[in-house]
């Protein structure tokens, strides 16, 4: 099929590349001329494991193209995917201005029957708003508007797209259903479902999924905090409840809070939707409050250790991205933590395998970014681990002790075994577990 993808962020670029991988002709369009020029010469503008291989193969074979010209991009498109940003407004609601502007542009360009697909995460009723704009210039039988939310996890987005747990498609048009089923069938050959529903239900499904996962994270963070208070070990609690098949093992790891481009924005937008419909969504309000407090918890631990005076203290940071295997720092808890430490007079040295260029654009020379994790430790008074990159899981503890002023670790991701770290002679605070105080 001839497809067009409007927007080349994480969702748009992964979507376009993976559709090209199954033989479709895909044209991606973006208003960012610099980014488009990069992609036209074979450079992938984001870090996403496995994407570069598919990107190179499909651009070389002519199935994946890039342009800034919307008219050119949609001229022969049978299906147009809108993968545009929906940033939160001041009131928490999703900003639909990009989507609605493109809908207006498309209403002046479409000449043959076309399916317009909302791939972005959008509030309930967005498909209807897009349809209303298109109807101002186009007859109703010339298009269908479909909601097809993405469920991609950054860091494994390519795998998620190529082998999805499910595909959710919101449309009551049989014509659109037939075409989209044919498009997605290569990705669900193992039997995972393509679920058709109405547009509003599809829009709600995406928000409900992310809000529920964020709720699990906040719940476990609260359990971890209580474990610290009563002297329990959250690792054992997590294993104990995760083995219950009614609960499951995923999204039960406590830490410094959720972040990224989806969970914070989507929870906020769903809460705002509830408010707009005069519904008091109490759980979501608590989830957001807990997450904001959890970001501050590790700063509180560090402050307490240094008797509330961080002036001149050198704190090494391992990990800035909101999760491993991505360079995304949007709403990353680490960014809030670093800013808070800087405000309290700490000196920050930091290392992240992929996210440092993005973080440097925010902090500039206020943070010293290092070539590797060990450089960050030189003469550090403490280490804070904020992202669970694999490279941090089995470091040289001997080298760490040699480089640091004091063998002090604040672990926001619970990477290390308590007994092992105790034998190594570190002071070690983590989340939901007892403090190891055995440094010499």
Secondary structure as a PSIPRED ss2 file (coil, helix, strand):
# PSIPRED VFORMAT (PSIPRED V4.0)

   1 X C   1.000  0.000  0.000
   2 X E   0.000  0.000  1.000
   3 X E   0.000  0.000  1.000
   4 X E   0.000  0.000  1.000
   5 X E   0.000  0.000  1.000
   6 X E   0.000  0.000  1.000
   7 X C   1.000  0.000  0.000
   8 X C   1.000  0.000  0.000
   9 X C   1.000  0.000  0.000
  10 X H   0.000  1.000  0.000
  11 X H   0.000  1.000  0.000
  12 X H   0.000  1.000  0.000
  13 X H   0.000  1.000  0.000
  14 X H   0.000  1.000  0.000
  15 X H   0.000  1.000  0.000
  16 X H   0.000  1.000  0.000
  17 X H   0.000  1.000  0.000
  18 X H   0.000  1.000  0.000
  19 X H   0.000  1.000  0.000
  20 X H   0.000  1.000  0.000
  21 X H   0.000  1.000  0.000
  22 X C   1.000  0.000  0.000
  23 X C   1.000  0.000  0.000
  24 X C   1.000  0.000  0.000
  25 X E   0.000  0.000  1.000
  26 X E   0.000  0.000  1.000
  27 X E   0.000  0.000  1.000
  28 X E   0.000  0.000  1.000
  29 X E   0.000  0.000  1.000
  30 X C   1.000  0.000  0.000
  31 X C   1.000  0.000  0.000
  32 X C   1.000  0.000  0.000
  33 X H   0.000  1.000  0.000
  34 X H   0.000  1.000  0.000
  35 X H   0.000  1.000  0.000
  36 X H   0.000  1.000  0.000
  37 X H   0.000  1.000  0.000
  38 X H   0.000  1.000  0.000
  39 X H   0.000  1.000  0.000
  40 X H   0.000  1.000  0.000
  41 X C   1.000  0.000  0.000
  42 X C   1.000  0.000  0.000
  43 X C   1.000  0.000  0.000
  44 X C   1.000  0.000  0.000
  45 X C   1.000  0.000  0.000
  46 X C   1.000  0.000  0.000
  47 X C   1.000  0.000  0.000
  48 X E   0.000  0.000  1.000
  49 X C   1.000  0.000  0.000
  50 X C   1.000  0.000  0.000
  51 X H   0.000  1.000  0.000
  52 X H   0.000  1.000  0.000
  53 X H   0.000  1.000  0.000
  54 X H   0.000  1.000  0.000
  55 X H   0.000  1.000  0.000
  56 X H   0.000  1.000  0.000
  57 X H   0.000  1.000  0.000
  58 X H   0.000  1.000  0.000
  59 X H   0.000  1.000  0.000
  60 X H   0.000  1.000  0.000
  61 X C   1.000  0.000  0.000
  62 X C   1.000  0.000  0.000
  63 X C   1.000  0.000  0.000
  64 X E   0.000  0.000  1.000
  65 X E   0.000  0.000  1.000
  66 X E   0.000  0.000  1.000
  67 X E   0.000  0.000  1.000
  68 X C   1.000  0.000  0.000
  69 X C   1.000  0.000  0.000
  70 X H   0.000  1.000  0.000
  71 X H   0.000  1.000  0.000
  72 X H   0.000  1.000  0.000
  73 X H   0.000  1.000  0.000
  74 X H   0.000  1.000  0.000
  75 X C   1.000  0.000  0.000
  76 X C   1.000  0.000  0.000
  77 X C   1.000  0.000  0.000
  78 X C   1.000  0.000  0.000
  79 X E   0.000  0.000  1.000
  80 X E   0.000  0.000  1.000
  81 X E   0.000  0.000  1.000
  82 X E   0.000  0.000  1.000
  83 X C   1.000  0.000  0.000
  84 X C   1.000  0.000  0.000
  85 X C   1.000  0.000  0.000
  86 X C   1.000  0.000  0.000
  87 X C   1.000  0.000  0.000
  88 X E   0.000  0.000  1.000
  89 X C   1.000  0.000  0.000
  90 X C   1.000  0.000  0.000
  91 X C   1.000  0.000  0.000
  92 X C   1.000  0.000  0.000
  93 X C   1.000  0.000  0.000
  94 X E   0.000  0.000  1.000
  95 X C   1.000  0.000  0.000
  96 X C   1.000  0.000  0.000
  97 X H   0.000  1.000  0.000
  98 X H   0.000  1.000  0.000
  99 X H   0.000  1.000  0.000
 100 X H   0.000  1.000  0.000
 101 X H   0.000  1.000  0.000
 102 X H   0.000  1.000  0.000
 103 X H   0.000  1.000  0.000
 104 X H   0.000  1.000  0.000
 105 X H   0.000  1.000  0.000
 106 X H   0.000  1.000  0.000
 107 X H   0.000  1.000  0.000
 108 X C   1.000  0.000  0.000
 109 X C   1.000  0.000  0.000
 110 X C   1.000  0.000  0.000
 111 X C   1.000  0.000  0.000
 112 X C   1.000  0.000  0.000
 113 X C   1.000  0.000  0.000
 114 X E   0.000  0.000  1.000
 115 X E   0.000  0.000  1.000
 116 X E   0.000  0.000  1.000
 117 X E   0.000  0.000  1.000
 118 X E   0.000  0.000  1.000
 119 X C   1.000  0.000  0.000
 120 X C   1.000  0.000  0.000
 121 X C   1.000  0.000  0.000
 122 X C   1.000  0.000  0.000
 123 X C   1.000  0.000  0.000
 124 X C   1.000  0.000  0.000
 125 X C   1.000  0.000  0.000
 126 X H   0.000  1.000  0.000
 127 X H   0.000  1.000  0.000
 128 X H   0.000  1.000  0.000
 129 X H   0.000  1.000  0.000
 130 X H   0.000  1.000  0.000
 131 X H   0.000  1.000  0.000
 132 X H   0.000  1.000  0.000
 133 X H   0.000  1.000  0.000
 134 X H   0.000  1.000  0.000
 135 X H   0.000  1.000  0.000
 136 X C   1.000  0.000  0.000
 137 X C   1.000  0.000  0.000
 138 X C   1.000  0.000  0.000
 139 X C   1.000  0.000  0.000
 140 X H   0.000  1.000  0.000
 141 X H   0.000  1.000  0.000
 142 X H   0.000  1.000  0.000
 143 X E   0.000  0.000  1.000
 144 X E   0.000  0.000  1.000
 145 X E   0.000  0.000  1.000
 146 X E   0.000  0.000  1.000
 147 X E   0.000  0.000  1.000
 148 X C   1.000  0.000  0.000
 149 X C   1.000  0.000  0.000
 150 X C   1.000  0.000  0.000
 151 X C   1.000  0.000  0.000
 152 X C   1.000  0.000  0.000
 153 X C   1.000  0.000  0.000
 154 X C   1.000  0.000  0.000
 155 X C   1.000  0.000  0.000
 156 X C   1.000  0.000  0.000
 157 X H   0.000  1.000  0.000
 158 X H   0.000  1.000  0.000
 159 X H   0.000  1.000  0.000
 160 X H   0.000  1.000  0.000
 161 X H   0.000  1.000  0.000
 162 X H   0.000  1.000  0.000
 163 X C   1.000  0.000  0.000
 164 X C   1.000  0.000  0.000
 165 X C   1.000  0.000  0.000
 166 X C   1.000  0.000  0.000
 167 X E   0.000  0.000  1.000
 168 X E   0.000  0.000  1.000
 169 X E   0.000  0.000  1.000
 170 X E   0.000  0.000  1.000
 171 X C   1.000  0.000  0.000
 172 X C   1.000  0.000  0.000
 173 X C   1.000  0.000  0.000
 174 X H   0.000  1.000  0.000
 175 X H   0.000  1.000  0.000
 176 X H   0.000  1.000  0.000
 177 X H   0.000  1.000  0.000
 178 X H   0.000  1.000  0.000
 179 X H   0.000  1.000  0.000
 180 X H   0.000  1.000  0.000
 181 X H   0.000  1.000  0.000
 182 X H   0.000  1.000  0.000
 183 X H   0.000  1.000  0.000
 184 X H   0.000  1.000  0.000
 185 X H   0.000  1.000  0.000
 186 X H   0.000  1.000  0.000
 187 X H   0.000  1.000  0.000
 188 X C   1.000  0.000  0.000
 189 X C   1.000  0.000  0.000
 190 X C   1.000  0.000  0.000
 191 X C   1.000  0.000  0.000
 192 X C   1.000  0.000  0.000
 193 X C   1.000  0.000  0.000
 194 X E   0.000  0.000  1.000
 195 X E   0.000  0.000  1.000
 196 X E   0.000  0.000  1.000
 197 X E   0.000  0.000  1.000
 198 X C   1.000  0.000  0.000
 199 X H   0.000  1.000  0.000
 200 X H   0.000  1.000  0.000
 201 X H   0.000  1.000  0.000
 202 X H   0.000  1.000  0.000
 203 X H   0.000  1.000  0.000
 204 X H   0.000  1.000  0.000
 205 X H   0.000  1.000  0.000
 206 X H   0.000  1.000  0.000
 207 X H   0.000  1.000  0.000
 208 X H   0.000  1.000  0.000
 209 X H   0.000  1.000  0.000
 210 X H   0.000  1.000  0.000
 211 X H   0.000  1.000  0.000
 212 X H   0.000  1.000  0.000
 213 X H   0.000  1.000  0.000
 214 X H   0.000  1.000  0.000
 215 X H   0.000  1.000  0.000
 216 X H   0.000  1.000  0.000
 217 X H   0.000  1.000  0.000
 218 X H   0.000  1.000  0.000
 219 X H   0.000  1.000  0.000
 220 X H   0.000  1.000  0.000
 221 X H   0.000  1.000  0.000
 222 X H   0.000  1.000  0.000
 223 X H   0.000  1.000  0.000
 224 X H   0.000  1.000  0.000
 225 X H   0.000  1.000  0.000
 226 X H   0.000  1.000  0.000
 227 X H   0.000  1.000  0.000
 228 X H   0.000  1.000  0.000
 229 X H   0.000  1.000  0.000
 230 X H   0.000  1.000  0.000
 231 X C   1.000  0.000  0.000
 232 X C   1.000  0.000  0.000
 233 X C   1.000  0.000  0.000
 234 X H   0.000  1.000  0.000
 235 X H   0.000  1.000  0.000
 236 X H   0.000  1.000  0.000
 237 X H   0.000  1.000  0.000
 238 X H   0.000  1.000  0.000
 239 X H   0.000  1.000  0.000
 240 X H   0.000  1.000  0.000
 241 X H   0.000  1.000  0.000
 242 X H   0.000  1.000  0.000
 243 X C   1.000  0.000  0.000
 244 X C   1.000  0.000  0.000
 245 X C   1.000  0.000  0.000
 246 X C   1.000  0.000  0.000
 247 X C   1.000  0.000  0.000
 248 X C   1.000  0.000  0.000
 249 X C   1.000  0.000  0.000
 250 X C   1.000  0.000  0.000
 251 X C   1.000  0.000  0.000
 252 X C   1.000  0.000  0.000
 253 X C   1.000  0.000  0.000
 254 X C   1.000  0.000  0.000
 255 X C   1.000  0.000  0.000
 256 X C   1.000  0.000  0.000
 257 X C   1.000  0.000  0.000
 258 X C   1.000  0.000  0.000
 259 X C   1.000  0.000  0.000
 260 X C   1.000  0.000  0.000
 261 X C   1.000  0.000  0.000
 262 X C   1.000  0.000  0.000
 263 X H   0.000  1.000  0.000
 264 X H   0.000  1.000  0.000
 265 X H   0.000  1.000  0.000
 266 X H   0.000  1.000  0.000
 267 X H   0.000  1.000  0.000
 268 X H   0.000  1.000  0.000
 269 X H   0.000  1.000  0.000
 270 X H   0.000  1.000  0.000
 271 X H   0.000  1.000  0.000
 272 X H   0.000  1.000  0.000
 273 X H   0.000  1.000  0.000
 274 X H   0.000  1.000  0.000
 275 X H   0.000  1.000  0.000
 276 X H   0.000  1.000  0.000
 277 X C   1.000  0.000  0.000
 278 X C   1.000  0.000  0.000
 279 X C   1.000  0.000  0.000
 280 X C   1.000  0.000  0.000
 281 X C   1.000  0.000  0.000
 282 X H   0.000  1.000  0.000
 283 X H   0.000  1.000  0.000
 284 X H   0.000  1.000  0.000
 285 X H   0.000  1.000  0.000
 286 X H   0.000  1.000  0.000
 287 X H   0.000  1.000  0.000
 288 X H   0.000  1.000  0.000
 289 X H   0.000  1.000  0.000
 290 X H   0.000  1.000  0.000
 291 X H   0.000  1.000  0.000
 292 X H   0.000  1.000  0.000
 293 X H   0.000  1.000  0.000
 294 X H   0.000  1.000  0.000
 295 X H   0.000  1.000  0.000
 296 X H   0.000  1.000  0.000
 297 X H   0.000  1.000  0.000
 298 X H   0.000  1.000  0.000
 299 X H   0.000  1.000  0.000
 300 X H   0.000  1.000  0.000
 301 X H   0.000  1.000  0.000
 302 X H   0.000  1.000  0.000
 303 X H   0.000  1.000  0.000
 304 X H   0.000  1.000  0.000
 305 X H   0.000  1.000  0.000
 306 X C   1.000  0.000  0.000
 307 X C   1.000  0.000  0.000
 308 X C   1.000  0.000  0.000
 309 X C   1.000  0.000  0.000
 310 X C   1.000  0.000  0.000
 311 X C   1.000  0.000  0.000
 312 X C   1.000  0.000  0.000
 313 X C   1.000  0.000  0.000
 314 X E   0.000  0.000  1.000
 315 X E   0.000  0.000  1.000
 316 X E   0.000  0.000  1.000
 317 X E   0.000  0.000  1.000
 318 X E   0.000  0.000  1.000
 319 X C   1.000  0.000  0.000
 320 X C   1.000  0.000  0.000
 321 X C   1.000  0.000  0.000
 322 X C   1.000  0.000  0.000
 323 X C   1.000  0.000  0.000
 324 X C   1.000  0.000  0.000
 325 X C   1.000  0.000  0.000
 326 X E   0.000  0.000  1.000
 327 X C   1.000  0.000  0.000
 328 X C   1.000  0.000  0.000
 329 X C   1.000  0.000  0.000
 330 X C   1.000  0.000  0.000
 331 X C   1.000  0.000  0.000
 332 X C   1.000  0.000  0.000
 333 X H   0.000  1.000  0.000
 334 X H   0.000  1.000  0.000
 335 X H   0.000  1.000  0.000
 336 X H   0.000  1.000  0.000
 337 X H   0.000  1.000  0.000
 338 X H   0.000  1.000  0.000
 339 X H   0.000  1.000  0.000
 340 X H   0.000  1.000  0.000
 341 X H   0.000  1.000  0.000
 342 X H   0.000  1.000  0.000
 343 X H   0.000  1.000  0.000
 344 X C   1.000  0.000  0.000
 345 X C   1.000  0.000  0.000
 346 X C   1.000  0.000  0.000
 347 X E   0.000  0.000  1.000
 348 X E   0.000  0.000  1.000
 349 X E   0.000  0.000  1.000
 350 X E   0.000  0.000  1.000
 351 X E   0.000  0.000  1.000
 352 X C   1.000  0.000  0.000
 353 X C   1.000  0.000  0.000
 354 X C   1.000  0.000  0.000
 355 X C   1.000  0.000  0.000
 356 X H   0.000  1.000  0.000
 357 X H   0.000  1.000  0.000
 358 X H   0.000  1.000  0.000
 359 X H   0.000  1.000  0.000
 360 X H   0.000  1.000  0.000
 361 X H   0.000  1.000  0.000
 362 X H   0.000  1.000  0.000
 363 X H   0.000  1.000  0.000
 364 X H   0.000  1.000  0.000
 365 X H   0.000  1.000  0.000
 366 X H   0.000  1.000  0.000
 367 X E   0.000  0.000  1.000
 368 X E   0.000  0.000  1.000
 369 X E   0.000  0.000  1.000
 370 X C   1.000  0.000  0.000
 371 X C   1.000  0.000  0.000
 372 X C   1.000  0.000  0.000
 373 X C   1.000  0.000  0.000
 374 X C   1.000  0.000  0.000
 375 X H   0.000  1.000  0.000
 376 X H   0.000  1.000  0.000
 377 X H   0.000  1.000  0.000
 378 X C   1.000  0.000  0.000
 379 X C   1.000  0.000  0.000
 380 X C   1.000  0.000  0.000
 381 X C   1.000  0.000  0.000
 382 X E   0.000  0.000  1.000
 383 X E   0.000  0.000  1.000
 384 X E   0.000  0.000  1.000
 385 X E   0.000  0.000  1.000
 386 X C   1.000  0.000  0.000
 387 X C   1.000  0.000  0.000
 388 X C   1.000  0.000  0.000
 389 X C   1.000  0.000  0.000
 390 X H   0.000  1.000  0.000
 391 X H   0.000  1.000  0.000
 392 X H   0.000  1.000  0.000
 393 X C   1.000  0.000  0.000
 394 X C   1.000  0.000  0.000
 395 X C   1.000  0.000  0.000
 396 X C   1.000  0.000  0.000
 397 X H   0.000  1.000  0.000
 398 X H   0.000  1.000  0.000
 399 X H   0.000  1.000  0.000
 400 X H   0.000  1.000  0.000
 401 X H   0.000  1.000  0.000
 402 X H   0.000  1.000  0.000
 403 X H   0.000  1.000  0.000
 404 X C   1.000  0.000  0.000
 405 X C   1.000  0.000  0.000
 406 X C   1.000  0.000  0.000
 407 X C   1.000  0.000  0.000
 408 X E   0.000  0.000  1.000
 409 X E   0.000  0.000  1.000
 410 X E   0.000  0.000  1.000
 411 X E   0.000  0.000  1.000
 412 X C   1.000  0.000  0.000
 413 X C   1.000  0.000  0.000
 414 X C   1.000  0.000  0.000
 415 X C   1.000  0.000  0.000
 416 X C   1.000  0.000  0.000
 417 X C   1.000  0.000  0.000
 418 X H   0.000  1.000  0.000
 419 X H   0.000  1.000  0.000
 420 X H   0.000  1.000  0.000
 421 X H   0.000  1.000  0.000
 422 X H   0.000  1.000  0.000
 423 X H   0.000  1.000  0.000
 424 X C   1.000  0.000  0.000
 425 X C   1.000  0.000  0.000
 426 X C   1.000  0.000  0.000
 427 X E   0.000  0.000  1.000
 428 X E   0.000  0.000  1.000
 429 X E   0.000  0.000  1.000
 430 X C   1.000  0.000  0.000
 431 X C   1.000  0.000  0.000
 432 X C   1.000  0.000  0.000
 433 X C   1.000  0.000  0.000
 434 X C   1.000  0.000  0.000
 435 X C   1.000  0.000  0.000
 436 X E   0.000  0.000  1.000
 437 X E   0.000  0.000  1.000
 438 X C   1.000  0.000  0.000
 439 X C   1.000  0.000  0.000
 440 X C   1.000  0.000  0.000
